[in-house]
């Protein structure tokens, strides 16, 4: 019985590692084909927070599930400009013009950590009209950052430099 459990555990770990490698390849390919550095302005409108919901200019909402400290810093300070998600000043194919969206699974893409002045993140974007979420990528640059700069300090001093919708998560 113990041998069966050990074998199943090994098989699961190998399958999971293969899936991670495949996803890493897919992300690398996406950036290679779609990366275009930009310089997004800091959001200047009204920002309010009510628990896990951030409201912009009284009419557009981003719900954070689960609440994420890094994403919260970026949105509350206007660094991650919500106009990018809601459709202002971006490429037509990346527009998502809804009044309310949910962001989940916001996480740093660690295999891109070659430059301490750049951090890239992946997240899922849920909208009212879509059954499945859209995988999105963002990048932030902090010219004062170094290897020992923690992520929170990095983000507070960063500039928003890349956003793209990639594919629908199934």
ABEGO torsion letter per residue (X at the ends): XAAAAAAAAAAAAAAAAAAAAAAAAAAAAAAAAABBBBBBBBBABBBBBBEABBBBGGABBBBBOBBBAAAAAAAAAGABBAAAAAGBGBBAAABBBBABBBBBGBBBBAAAAABAABBBBBBBBBBAABABBBBBBBBBBBAABBAABBAAAAAAABBBABBBBABBBX
